[in-house]
C-alpha cells in the first residue's frame, strides 16, 4: 500500500502512526495525519547551511556565482535579503506538498558584523488535498565580507565609459560646473557609485563610469536637465572569456549652460534666452524680434556660440516716459547722450517694472530697444 493511500476502519480513517482519527481539527496528508506527516517528512527540503558573501562597500550580496545589487541600508538588511533570496532558490516541496513559501525569517542574534548565525525559517505549504501546514526549520548561515566586481572596479579606477560634459562654445563655465556637480549629487546612491572619478578639465567635466549602461543613464539624466546633445562613440578593445565584446564607450555631451536672461549668438545673430527648461528653450532674436521655442534637437541644429557684447548693448537710465516718448540717458557717456523711442518700440524682456531713475541693460536696433536686464 502506498504511504499516501489512507487506511479505513468502521470508525473512520485512522493515522497508522499515532492512531488518531481524521477530523476537521486533524486533517490528513496522504495516509498520515498532518502532525505525523510533518514529523516524518516535513514540508520542504531545506538546506542546513548556506554561505553568503556581502560586499562591504555597497552591500550587494552573492548567491552562488551571481551578485545581486539591491542598495541595502545596513549589513543586517543585506544579510536578511540574501538569506531569503538564497532559501527561495534552494527550498523544494516534499512529495505530497503542492507548493511552499517562506512565512517568517528570524536570526537568533542581532546581525552587526560578519560571521556565523542561526536562522529560524517558518515554511508554509499546501498539500495535494488542500491542507495548509507550517513547520519551522533551523538554518546556519555563514556571512563573509567581500568586494563585488563593480566596487573592485571603482577602487582600482577601472571604467568602461567616459561622459564628457561641455558647454556652448566647447567650454563649461565655472558656474555651470558647480550646477552640474550639484545635480550629480542628487542622483540615487546606486547610480552615483558607478562614477569612478570626476576629472575637472579646462574644457569641462569628464566622468569616468564603471559600465556603459550606467554612463548612458547618467548622460540621459544630465541631457534632460540641461537641454543636452549626446554623441556616442564606441571603440572595441577585445573580447571577454564568454565571447562578449570588450570596449570603451565615450559619450560627448554638450549642454546649454545658460540661464534666463542670457544672450547667445544663434547662427550669428544675438538671441535673448526668455525661458529655458530641461526640454525646451524660448529665444527672442534681438535683431528681428522673432520669438522661437526649440527642443534640444532643434536648438543644437543651429550654430550656437557665446555672445560678445557690442556697442548695441548699453547701460542706460530711464529719464522719462509718456504716451509719445520714452527717454533714456546713456550711463556710459556720463548721461550726456539721450536715447529716445516711442513706447510701442520699447520691448521689455524682463520682469522688471520700468521706473524713472532706474538703470537697465538694453540692446539697441534701428527698429526697437530691448530691455534685457
C-alpha positions, 0 to 999 in steps of 0.5 A: 500500500502506498504511504499516501493511500489512507487506511479505513476502519468502521470508525473512520480513517485512522493515522497508522502512526499515532492512531488518531482519527481524521477530523476537521481539527486533524486533517490528513496528508496522504495516509498520515495525519498532518502532525505525523506527516510533518514529523516524518517528512516535513514540508520542504527540503531545506538546506542546513547551511548556506554561505553568503558573501556581502560586499562591504562597500555597497552591500550587494550580496552573492548567491552562488556565482551571481551578485545581486545589487539591491542598495541595502541600508545596513549589513543586517538588511543585506544579510536578511535579503540574501538569506531569503533570496538564497532559501527561495532558490534552494527550498523544494516541496516534499512529495505530497506538498503542492507548493511552499513559501517562506512565512517568517525569517528570524536570526537568533542574534542581532546581525552587526558584523560578519560571521556565523548565525542561526536562522529560524525559517517558518515554511508554509505549504499546501498539500495535494488535498488542500491542507495548509501546514507550517513547520519551522526549520533551523538554518546556519548561515555563514556571512563573509565580507567581500568586494563585488566586481563593480566596487573592485572596479571603482577602487582600482579606477577601472571604467568602461565609459567616459561622459564628457560634459561641455558647454556652448562654445566647447567650454563649461563655465565655472558656474555651470560646473558647480550646477552640474556637480550639484545635480550629480549629487542628487542622483540615487546612491546606486547610480552615483557609485558607478562614477569612478572619478570626476576629472575637472578639465579646462574644457569641462567635466569628464566622468569616468563610469564603471559600465556603459549602461550606467554612463548612458543613464547618467548622460540621459539624466544630465541631457534632460536637465540641461537641454543636452546633445549626446554623441556616442562613440564606441571603440572595441578593445577585445573580447571577454572569456564568454565571447562578449565584446570588450570596449570603451564607450565615450559619450560627448555631451554638450549642454546649454549652460545658460540661464534666463536672461542670457544672450547667445549668438544663434547662427550669428545673430544675438538671441535673448534666452526668455525661458529655458527648461530641461526640454525646451528653450524660448529665444527672442532674436534681438535683431528681428524680434522673432520669438522661437521655442526649440527642443534640444534637437532643434536648438543644437541644429543651429550654430550656437556660440557665446555672445560678445557684447557690442556697442548695441548693448548699453547701460542706460537710465530711464529719464522719462516716459509718456504716451509719445516718448520714452527717454533714456540717458546713456550711463556710459557717456556720463548721461550726456547722450539721450536715447529716445523711442516711442513706447510701442518700440520699447520691448521689455524682456524682463520682469522688471517694472520700468521706473524713472531713475532706474538703470537697465541693460538694453540692446539697441536696433534701428527698429526697437530697444530691448530691455534685457536686464 
